[in-house]
């Protein structure tokens, strides 16, 4: 539709038709006057007859001229009415018959309007195409920025499209993937076969594969679990298969962690509970003269209750920290005094285990900024582990070093050491090494997890260095109080 | 600048310690570029130890962000102090970088 376009209308003023008619009449009168002047010289009657004759002739001509124009104007009026009623076809609006300036002007006007409408239609169509292209462009950008990988594979089994996530998840680049047979891009034969089958047969069924790329033989390998969903682009339509690749590694790790936590928690809670139940039954069934047996049972019940309490407390502490419960009671903590206190607390246990317990403090030690109780729990767990897992005759030493804004507490032992594989899992909740020497010592596997969470909450960290059979060193690093460094 | 690295679940967490200025930014960017392929983009930056950041540091963050965006991921920054957050906001980087309160939240975003 013509919008803000100006239309060049042919020049034909509204009064032009009547002016032309009047002009014709005037011309006739002038001609009659000339004839009468010439004929008047021969007498009045012949001249008068000539004037009347010419005037009549002129009047007839003027009438015919006016009628012709009024017919044209009538047809223009009809055409205008049709136009107002929605007729837009130029052929229907044009007027035919005898040629007149009005007819020519009207037809010219209709032709120009028609041309404008056609241009507008072409422009509209081009705009629509551009908009469509814009939408396609946006769609492509959306596909490119998807965190999920997307591949399109044709019936010949060749990748025709790959977004950047797909290339990254397949350990490649987009140019390397596009144009390559899907079978060589998708390492898993089941996925490759499903893609090829979908491309050829057009099965509308979505097929899903979860492929674990973790190298079991190499624990250092970063785990990657990818989910491949294969389906045709249009359900039931053969030709192009679409493969969506999702990285579900973190979901799998989280699910495994939850299952493992539940299994460990159940096991850890069930063991003391079973003991409590059994010894309670034993105490109940004891005869009056078996007072000693009852006392032993009650002792076990008390120990197991404490163990349960510790497990539940540790689990709650870890959960609280992990849930973002940063309820730290921050204060300046004199670490030297705290370590000295702990040395005294562990002295009896170390002596009973025939261990040497050493504490090496620098002459001047700045305070750290933190939660005294929580830091105490973390350091207590480190020293407690060292004492528990060091055989008789060994040594446990606690050394403190101040460097820059950080303070390091290193707890070293001459114990059984920790393998490299176990070091990677050491701070996981409920992790306990399979080594019999570890299993023989009572523990929940929560102490180190809790210690690291606490230290990280203080913007610090814990690291471990160990060689199996040669002991281990746990280094806790924590920032000193501001202005104290 | 010291940049530590540790895994939380399947996510690698980079912990830069110190101001992200001058060459430190490039160091961090290189670590991100190096890690993103190995990790398939599952990484986060724990900015808790970064007290402030200059234009080179911002540029490095932008570079790192582009590398991750190119693989359909985005840069996840957690624990940034108010100064760093304000700078990111001022230069318009806040809309490019995903920001989280702490590491756990950043890791959870991969679920």
Interface residues (C-beta under 8 A of the other chain):
Chain A: X144 X145 X146 X147 X148 X149 X163 X164 X165 X167 X168 X169 X171 X222 X223 X224 X247 X249 X250 X251 X252 X253 X254 X257 X322 X324 X456 X459 X461
Chain B: X4 X6 X9 X10 X11 X12 X15 X36 X37 X38 X39 X40 X41 X42 X48 X49 X69 X70 X71 X72 X73 X101 X102 X103 X104 X105 X107 X110 X111
